[in-house]
Amino acid sequence: MFKQMLRNYDKSLIISVLSLCMIGLVMVYSSSYYTAMVRYGESSSYFFTRQLLFFGVSLVVFLLALLAPYKVYKKLMKIMLLFSLFLLTAVLLFGRTANNAQSWISFGSVGFQPAEFVKLGLIIYLAAIYSKKQSYLSDFVRGVLPTLVVIVTIFCLVAIQPDLGTAMLIVGTSGVMIICSGIRLKHLILLFLLAMASCTILGIFLSEEQLSRFTAAYDPFSDPQGSGYHLINSYIAIAHGGIIGQGLGGSTQKLGFLPEAHTDFISAIIAEEFGFFGIGIVISLLAYIVFRGFFIAIRCKDTFGSLLVIGICGMIGIQSIVNLGAATGLLPITGVPLPFISYGGSSLLLLMMAMGIVINISSFVNMERKKPDMIQKNSSDRSLKLVKNQNKRRAVSRLP
């Protein structure tokens, strides 16, 4: 079984994921060495060293998730959901505040963001529940409403940190899974109307700082030294890069002009140093992972596996759009990192584990598709062997 899985892994996905991680390591160093020197003296590789350590740990987790049968997560989904709720409650009670959000749990010098891992826990929960409820999914009260309660609860726990970007990402990913779960069209329309009404109500309770992000996205020059400062410098970086870029290390915006150059705005630094072609390669790799994932989901005969892949790849796709949209002024700045590229251990660990699950599912899909061919081949081999034995017995019977 293990050897069969090794032969059936989706090598193109593995190469795409590792390629993005390598690009991320290079760009984290390139975009952060100035900030590291300013903050930590002579240690220009501070962020790179930590990201390299995060990548090493994430690679181990990736391999473990790649080898573990994905169906085991279905049995653990209740434990994972309860643990996710526990982590979100713990971060509100004992969490560390960073960038005006109490979203970290620290153990000495090591910290992590529970909301990152909650995203995967919720995806596994929704995939397990919707695969289980296929026979009565048309019943809104029994099939859909209980999961909505869970989604809204997790959304509220993340939003009050406040981390509205991650909270909206959770809702968006859940929405993709609900659409693909097979619920009735009239229920989808009802959920869409409820979502619009909720967004309207939510807008009333947004803080002045959160509202300023919308102004900064669509009219940054109204406050160039305040709320629009990040986006204006992102524009400058992208424009400076042009078609072919300034070359690795050639960015000027990372030299204290563009804040968060190694996290939220790392895509702008890629565009400045490698131009349209460089950022195009990154977007192409991310798009390939997303579309390849949906192709695997379509081929998967197991509803749980199919929804799990859809949730994971939908999360990566939405997160990429939100990050790139913020860097180009198409969407408000939310602090959502660029998958596999931005600095951050929690995000990288989550994404590598999630992609290990996707690749594991793809290997099972490939093995299932090859079974009929193997059965036919074995049947043909047995028939050929039987004919040869019959011919051999006839030849022996003719001997004097």
Secondary structure, 3 states (H helix, E strand, C coil): CHHHHHHHCCHHHHHHHHHHHHHHHHHHHHHHHHHHHHHHCCCCCHHHHHHHHHHHHHHHHHHHHHHCCCCHHHHCHHHHHHHHHHHHHHHHHHCEEECCEEEEEEECCEEECHHHHHHHHHHHHHHHHHHHCHHHCCCHHHHHHHHHHHHHHHHHHHHCCCCHHHHHHHHHHHHHHHHHHCCCHHHHHHHHHHHHHHHHHHHHCCCHHHHHHHHHHHCHHHCCCCCCHHHHHHHHHHHHHCCCCCCCCCCCCCCCCCCCCCCCCHHHHHHHHHHHHHHHHHHHHHHHHHHHHHHHHHHCCCHHHHHHHHHHHHHHHHHHHHHHHHHHCCCCCCCCCCCCCCCCHHHHHHHHHHHHHHHHHHHHHHHHHHHHHHHHHHHHHHHHHHHHHHHHHHHHHCCC
